Amino acid sequence: MTIIPAIDIFDGRCVRLREGSYAEKTEYTGDPADVARSFVDAGATRVHIVDLNAARGDAKTNRSVIRQIRNATKCAAGCLLEIGGGVRTLDDIRELLDIGLDRLVVGTVFAKNPDTVAEWASEFGSVFIAGIDARDGTVRVSGWTDDSGVRASDLAQRAASYGVCAVVYTNIAHDGVMNGPDTEGTNEIAEVSSVPVVLSGGIGTLEDLRTVATTAHQNVVGVIVGRAIYEGTVTPKEAFAAFPQPNPREMTW
């Protein structure tokens, strides 16, 4: 199982939201590039970045910081970087790929106009991950501020047909609260999806990771860990010791 540490960026700083609320934002010390490098040094082969400013519409605020993260995580073994938040135009795609991002998480566009994502996948290849962020089973968009009216399971079922290589599923009620992951909901998404699924939200302890590893659907291939790392209840070193990480060059999702 791939353990994917997360770096959420707002105004160039590492932060974590609670249940997706910008009003409940906790800022953490540490330069994002230094934090990313510490993850790689501990054994990370994949890092998840969320650009919270871009998710709300300000696409350019954190691009220089994202480039610094890419430069800081270049190493002989390699580290795959994925980013979500505000990936909505061809210019966004080209700039982020030029920076060196390996995977682009598309949420709002995928929920509202998946045909556009299919066109992008045809042009750029298997670099897109569907970000399915749901509350009460319904997908939220635009930085989780709007209800799309689309069922998460319906979107997951159609994901492969639009050319995405994986799904990141977040139960918003579990995000940033460290109250345990929504394994059941994630398994439901994995059951209907024909692409690999990554669980996001709710991890608070190493035991939570073990629970996912032992109870998750076979299609669940990874877990994103955020606040638990910053609060010190899970350390990257112990997580990677418990779950040896795959070679990033062998990851097709």
C-alpha positions in Angstrom: 0.0 0.0 0.0 1.4 3.4 -1.0 1.5 5.9 1.8 1.2 9.4 0.3 2.1 12.3 2.6 0.2 15.5 1.8 1.3 19.2 1.5 -1.7 21.6 1.5 -0.5 25.1 0.5 -2.3 28.4 1.2 -0.5 31.7 0.5 2.8 29.8 0.2 2.5 28.1 3.6 1.8 24.6 4.8 -1.8 24.4 6.2 -4.5 21.9 6.9 -8.3 22.6 6.7 -10.9 20.9 8.9 -13.7 19.3 6.8 -12.6 21.5 3.8 -13.4 24.8 5.6 -11.1 27.7 4.9 -12.4 29.3 8.1 -10.9 26.4 10.1 -7.4 26.6 8.8 -4.3 25.6 10.8 -1.0 26.9 9.6 2.2 24.8 10.3 5.8 25.9 10.5 8.2 24.8 7.8 8.8 25.8 4.3 6.8 23.5 1.9 9.9 22.6 -0.1 11.7 21.6 3.1 8.7 19.6 4.2 8.6 17.8 0.9 12.3 17.0 1.1 11.9 15.6 4.6 9.2 13.2 3.3 11.5 12.0 0.6 14.4 11.6 3.0 12.1 9.5 5.2 11.2 7.2 2.3 8.3 8.7 0.4 8.1 7.8 -3.2 5.0 9.8 -3.9 3.8 13.2 -2.5 0.3 14.7 -2.8 0.1 18.5 -3.1 -3.1 20.6 -2.8 -3.0 24.2 -4.0 -5.8 25.7 -1.9 -5.5 29.2 -3.4 -6.0 27.7 -6.9 -8.9 25.7 -5.7 -10.7 28.9 -4.9 -9.7 30.5 -8.2 -6.3 32.2 -7.7 -4.2 29.8 -9.9 -0.9 31.7 -9.8 -0.4 32.3 -6.1 1.6 29.2 -5.3 3.2 28.2 -8.6 6.7 29.3 -7.5 6.4 27.3 -4.3 5.3 24.3 -6.3 8.3 24.6 -8.5 10.5 24.7 -5.4 8.9 21.5 -4.1 9.6 19.8 -7.4 13.3 20.9 -7.3 13.6 19.8 -3.6 12.2 16.3 -4.3 14.5 15.4 -7.3 16.7 12.5 -6.3 18.2 9.4 -7.8 15.4 7.1 -6.7 12.7 9.5 -8.0 9.6 10.8 -6.3 6.3 11.1 -8.0 4.4 14.4 -7.4 0.7 14.8 -7.8 -1.2 18.0 -7.4 -4.8 19.0 -7.0 -6.6 22.3 -6.7 -7.5 24.6 -9.6 -6.5 22.3 -12.5 -9.1 23.7 -14.8 -7.6 25.0 -18.1 -5.1 24.0 -20.7 -2.7 26.7 -19.5 -2.9 25.2 -16.0 -2.0 21.7 -17.4 0.9 22.9 -19.5 2.4 25.0 -16.7 2.2 22.3 -14.1 3.6 19.6 -16.4 6.4 22.1 -17.4 7.2 22.5 -13.7 7.6 18.7 -13.6 4.4 17.5 -11.9 3.7 13.8 -12.7 0.0 13.6 -12.0 -2.8 16.2 -12.1 -5.9 15.8 -9.9 -9.0 17.1 -11.6 -12.1 17.6 -9.5 -14.3 20.5 -10.5 -13.9 20.0 -14.3 -14.3 16.2 -14.0 -17.6 16.6 -12.1 -19.0 19.3 -14.3 -17.6 18.4 -17.7 -15.8 15.0 -17.9 -15.7 15.2 -21.7 -13.2 18.0 -21.3 -11.0 15.7 -19.2 -11.3 13.0 -21.8 -10.0 15.5 -24.4 -7.1 16.4 -22.1 -6.2 12.7 -21.5 -6.2 12.2 -25.3 -3.7 15.0 -25.7 -1.5 14.6 -22.6 -1.8 10.9 -21.8 -2.4 9.1 -18.5 -1.5 11.9 -16.1 -5.0 12.8 -14.8 -6.5 11.5 -11.5 -10.1 12.1 -10.8 -10.6 13.9 -7.5 -13.9 12.8 -6.1 -14.6 14.8 -2.9 -18.0 14.0 -1.4 -20.2 14.9 1.5 -23.2 12.6 2.2 -22.4 10.8 -1.0 -22.6 13.9 -3.3 -19.6 15.4 -5.0 -18.5 18.9 -3.9 -16.6 21.2 -6.3 -14.9 24.6 -6.4 -12.8 24.1 -3.3 -15.6 22.0 -1.8 -17.8 25.1 -1.6 -20.5 24.0 -4.1 -22.7 21.0 -4.5 -22.4 19.4 -7.9 -25.5 17.4 -7.7 -23.5 14.3 -8.9 -23.3 11.1 -6.9 -19.8 10.1 -6.1 -20.4 6.5 -7.0 -21.8 7.5 -10.4 -18.7 9.6 -11.2 -16.4 6.8 -10.0 -18.1 4.3 -12.2 -17.5 6.4 -15.3 -14.0 7.5 -14.4 -12.1 5.0 -16.6 -14.1 5.9 -19.7 -12.8 9.5 -19.5 -9.2 8.5 -19.5 -8.2 9.1 -15.9 -5.6 6.7 -14.4 -6.9 6.7 -10.8 -9.4 8.1 -8.4 -8.6 10.0 -5.1 -11.7 9.7 -3.0 -12.3 12.0 0.0 -15.2 11.9 2.4 -15.1 15.6 3.4 -16.6 14.8 6.8 -13.5 12.9 7.7 -10.9 15.3 6.2 -8.6 16.9 8.6 -10.2 15.6 11.8 -8.2 12.4 12.3 -11.3 10.5 13.4 -10.5 7.4 11.3 -10.8 6.9 7.6 -14.0 6.2 5.7 -12.9 2.7 4.6 -16.5 1.6 3.9 -17.2 4.5 1.6 -13.9 4.1 -0.2 -14.6 0.5 -0.7 -17.9 1.3 -2.3 -16.1 3.7 -4.7 -13.4 1.0 -5.4 -16.1 -1.6 -6.1 -17.7 0.4 -8.9 -14.5 1.9 -10.3 -12.3 0.1 -12.8 -9.2 2.3 -12.0 -7.1 2.3 -8.8 -8.5 4.2 -5.9 -6.7 6.2 -3.2 -8.3 6.9 0.2 -8.0 10.4 1.5 -9.1 11.8 4.9 -9.4 10.7 8.5 -6.0 9.1 9.1 -5.0 9.8 12.7 -2.8 6.9 13.8 -0.6 4.2 12.4 -3.4 1.8 13.4 -5.7 3.6 11.0 -3.2 2.8 8.2 -3.2 -0.9 9.3 -7.0 -0.9 9.3 -7.0 0.4 5.7 -4.4 -2.2 4.7 -6.4 -5.1 6.1 -10.0 -4.1 5.2 -9.7 -2.1 2.0 -11.0 -3.3 -1.3 -8.3 -4.8 -3.5 -8.7 -1.8 -5.9 -7.6 0.6 -3.1 -3.9 1.1 -3.7 -2.9 4.1 -1.5 -3.7 6.3 1.4 -3.1 10.1 1.7 -1.9 11.2 5.1 -2.0 14.9 6.1 -2.8 16.4 9.5 -1.6 13.3 11.4 1.9 13.9 10.1 1.9 17.6 11.1 0.4 16.9 14.5 3.0 14.1 15.1 0.6 11.2 15.6 2.0 9.5 12.6 5.6 10.0 11.5 6.6 9.3 7.9 9.5 7.2 9.1 7.3 4.8 11.0 4.7 4.7 8.3 7.2 3.8 5.6 8.9 1.2 7.9 5.5 -0.4 8.4 4.6 -0.3 4.7 7.6 -0.6 2.3 6.9 1.7 -0.6 6.8 0.8 -4.3 9.2 2.1 -6.9 7.7 5.3 -8.4 8.9 4.3 -11.9 6.6 1.3 -11.6 3.4 3.3 -10.8 1.0 3.4 -13.6 -1.6 5.4 -11.6 
